[in-house]
């Protein structure tokens, strides 16, 4: 198979360090309405639309009526906490991200970033990492009708980058929701990385074409695949 026309990269945990910041932000936000989250609750929210995950967790914790009342305030508290944490610290790319982006450019593969967060937080990350000229598309949760595991972040990235065939798209992410979204979209390459939220054991239970240690290993994965195809 040829190299991908587009790679859709997840952000936090895949290309951006800082997945460890999410638990404290979620716990702080839910604490504003007296709800204590377990570690399992937080793990289940990884990779998904944070708005949808928060609404779902509130529904389970306090019921439908109060969940409807609390959802917006809890989400805003969560987003504010995340934005503040990233503004207050140096934001680092995960090792190998620059080399992966360079490989994409050398091979005429378009680059999209997709996230379960809204545009406000994504813009903070892009600004601090100085990536605005490095990527062809940035797609955030508030720009699609539903977030992961629905495939719409991927489809939106295809639309922005003028890529027609989903079989020519690769997705790279650190959560089961990333892999489920890739499967739901029907991508040609559905790749998990071990630098973020979920373990190899969790990721391997979901449909995938490869599980790699890090984005650092991505260029070699495609080069090995091309060599195998030519043999």
C-alpha positions as CSV (number, residue, x, y, z in Angstrom):
1,X,0.0,0.0,0.0
2,X,1.2,3.5,-0.8
3,X,2.1,6.0,1.9
4,X,-0.9,7.9,3.4
5,X,-2.3,11.0,1.8
6,X,-3.2,12.3,5.2
7,X,-2.3,11.5,8.8
8,X,-4.7,12.6,11.5
9,X,-2.8,12.9,14.8
10,X,-4.4,13.1,18.2
11,X,-2.9,15.9,20.4
12,X,-2.5,15.3,24.1
13,X,-0.8,12.0,24.8
14,X,0.1,11.4,21.1
15,X,1.9,14.5,19.9
16,X,1.7,16.7,23.0
17,X,2.9,15.9,26.5
18,X,0.6,16.5,29.5
19,X,-1.9,13.8,29.6
20,X,-1.2,13.7,33.4
21,X,-2.8,17.1,33.7
22,X,-6.3,15.9,32.8
23,X,-7.2,13.9,36.0
24,X,-6.7,16.9,38.3
25,X,-8.6,19.2,36.0
26,X,-11.5,16.8,35.8
27,X,-11.6,16.1,39.6
28,X,-11.5,19.9,40.3
29,X,-14.4,20.5,37.9
30,X,-16.6,17.8,39.2
31,X,-15.8,18.9,42.8
32,X,-17.6,22.1,42.1
33,X,-20.9,20.1,42.1
34,X,-19.8,17.7,44.9
35,X,-19.1,14.7,42.6
36,X,-16.0,12.6,43.3
37,X,-14.6,10.8,40.2
38,X,-12.8,7.5,40.4
39,X,-9.6,6.7,38.4
40,X,-11.8,4.4,36.2
41,X,-14.1,7.3,35.4
42,X,-11.2,9.4,34.2
43,X,-9.7,6.6,32.2
44,X,-13.0,6.0,30.4
45,X,-13.1,9.7,29.4
46,X,-9.8,9.7,27.7
47,X,-9.8,10.4,24.0
48,X,-13.5,11.1,23.9
49,X,-15.3,14.4,23.5
50,X,-14.9,16.0,26.9
51,X,-18.3,17.7,26.7
52,X,-20.0,14.4,26.0
53,X,-17.9,12.5,28.6
54,X,-18.7,15.0,31.3
55,X,-22.4,14.9,30.5
56,X,-22.4,11.1,30.6
57,X,-20.5,11.0,33.9
58,X,-22.8,13.6,35.4
59,X,-25.8,11.6,34.3
60,X,-24.5,8.5,36.1
61,X,-23.6,10.4,39.2
62,X,-26.5,12.7,39.8
63,X,-29.3,11.8,37.3
64,X,-30.6,13.4,34.2
65,X,-32.2,16.5,35.7
66,X,-29.1,17.7,37.6
67,X,-26.8,16.6,34.9
68,X,-28.6,19.0,32.5
69,X,-28.2,21.8,35.1
70,X,-24.6,21.1,35.9
71,X,-23.0,20.1,32.5
72,X,-22.1,23.5,31.1
73,X,-20.7,24.8,34.4
74,X,-18.6,21.6,35.0
75,X,-17.3,21.7,31.4
76,X,-16.3,25.3,31.7
77,X,-14.6,24.7,35.0
78,X,-12.7,21.8,33.4
79,X,-11.6,23.7,30.4
80,X,-10.6,26.7,32.5
81,X,-8.4,24.4,34.6
82,X,-6.8,22.8,31.6
83,X,-6.1,26.1,29.8
84,X,-4.6,27.5,33.0
85,X,-2.4,24.5,33.6
86,X,-1.0,24.7,30.0
87,X,-0.5,28.5,30.2
88,X,1.4,28.1,33.5
89,X,3.8,25.5,32.2
90,X,6.1,24.9,29.3
91,X,4.3,22.8,26.7
92,X,6.5,20.1,25.1
93,X,5.9,17.9,22.1
94,X,6.4,14.2,22.5
95,X,9.8,13.1,21.4
96,X,9.7,12.3,17.7
97,X,6.8,14.6,16.7
98,X,9.0,17.0,14.8
99,X,10.6,14.1,12.9
100,X,7.2,12.6,12.1
101,X,6.0,16.0,10.8
102,X,9.1,16.3,8.7
103,X,8.6,12.8,7.3
104,X,5.1,13.8,6.3
105,X,6.4,16.8,4.4
106,X,9.1,14.8,2.6
107,X,6.5,12.3,1.5
108,X,3.7,14.8,0.6
109,X,1.5,13.5,3.3
110,X,-0.8,16.1,4.8
111,X,-0.9,16.6,8.5
112,X,-4.0,17.1,10.6
113,X,-4.4,17.5,14.4
114,X,-7.6,16.3,16.0
115,X,-8.7,16.5,19.6
116,X,-11.6,15.8,21.9
117,X,-11.1,19.3,23.4
118,X,-12.6,22.5,22.1
119,X,-10.8,25.1,20.0
120,X,-9.9,27.3,22.9
121,X,-7.5,24.7,24.4
122,X,-6.2,23.5,21.1
123,X,-5.2,27.1,20.2
124,X,-3.3,27.5,23.4
125,X,-1.3,24.3,22.6
126,X,-0.7,25.3,19.0
127,X,0.5,28.8,20.1
128,X,2.9,27.5,22.7
129,X,4.3,24.9,20.5
130,X,4.5,27.2,17.5
131,X,2.9,24.7,15.2
132,X,0.6,26.9,13.2
133,X,2.7,26.7,10.1
134,X,3.4,22.9,10.5
135,X,0.0,21.4,10.1
136,X,-2.6,21.5,7.3
137,X,-5.7,21.2,9.5
138,X,-6.7,21.4,13.2
139,X,-10.1,19.9,14.1
140,X,-11.6,20.3,17.5
141,X,-14.5,18.8,19.3
142,X,-16.8,21.8,19.0
143,X,-16.5,21.8,15.2
144,X,-18.2,18.5,14.7
145,X,-21.6,17.1,15.6
146,X,-20.1,14.3,17.8
147,X,-16.7,13.5,19.0
148,X,-14.8,10.2,19.2
149,X,-15.6,7.3,18.9
150,X,-17.7,8.8,16.1
151,X,-15.6,9.3,13.0
152,X,-16.4,13.0,12.3
153,X,-13.2,14.5,13.4
154,X,-11.4,12.4,10.8
155,X,-14.0,13.2,8.1
156,X,-13.7,16.9,8.9
157,X,-9.9,16.7,8.6
158,X,-10.3,15.0,5.2
159,X,-12.7,17.8,4.1
160,X,-10.3,20.6,5.1
161,X,-7.3,18.9,3.4
162,X,-9.2,17.8,0.2
163,X,-8.5,14.1,0.7
164,X,-11.3,12.1,-0.8
165,X,-10.5,8.4,-0.1
166,X,-10.6,7.3,3.5
167,X,-8.4,4.3,2.6
168,X,-5.6,6.8,2.1
169,X,-5.9,8.2,5.6
170,X,-3.9,7.1,8.7
171,X,-4.9,7.9,12.3
172,X,-2.6,8.0,15.3
173,X,-3.8,8.1,18.9
174,X,-3.2,7.0,22.4
175,X,-6.7,5.9,23.5
176,X,-9.3,3.2,22.7
177,X,-11.6,6.0,21.5
178,X,-9.0,7.0,18.9
179,X,-8.9,3.5,17.6
180,X,-12.6,3.1,17.6
181,X,-13.0,6.3,15.7
182,X,-10.4,5.1,13.1
183,X,-12.3,1.9,12.7
184,X,-15.6,3.7,12.4
185,X,-14.2,5.9,9.7
186,X,-12.7,3.0,7.8
187,X,-9.1,4.4,7.6
188,X,-6.3,2.6,5.9
189,X,-4.0,2.7,8.9
190,X,-5.4,2.8,12.5
191,X,-2.4,3.2,14.8
192,X,-2.1,3.3,18.5
193,X,0.7,4.8,20.5
194,X,1.8,4.0,24.1
195,X,2.8,7.5,25.2
196,X,-0.6,8.6,26.7
197,X,-3.6,7.4,28.5
198,X,-4.1,3.7,27.6
199,X,-1.9,0.6,27.9
200,X,-1.0,-1.8,25.2
201,X,-3.4,-4.3,26.7
202,X,-6.3,-1.9,26.4
203,X,-5.3,-0.7,22.9
204,X,-4.9,-4.2,21.6
205,X,-8.5,-5.0,22.4
206,X,-9.6,-2.5,19.8
207,X,-9.4,-2.7,16.0
208,X,-5.9,-1.5,14.9
209,X,-3.3,-2.0,12.2
210,X,-0.4,-1.3,14.5
211,X,0.5,-0.4,18.1
212,X,3.8,1.4,18.4
213,X,5.7,2.7,21.4
214,X,5.7,6.3,20.3
215,X,5.1,8.7,17.4
216,X,8.9,8.5,17.1
217,X,8.4,5.1,15.5
218,X,5.9,6.2,12.9
219,X,8.3,6.9,10.0
220,X,10.0,3.5,10.4
221,X,6.6,1.8,10.4
222,X,5.6,3.2,7.1
223,X,9.1,2.6,5.6
224,X,9.0,-1.0,6.7
225,X,5.5,-1.4,5.3
226,X,6.6,0.0,1.9
227,X,9.7,-2.3,1.9
228,X,7.5,-5.3,2.7
229,X,5.1,-4.4,-0.1
230,X,8.0,-4.2,-2.6
231,X,9.5,-7.5,-1.7
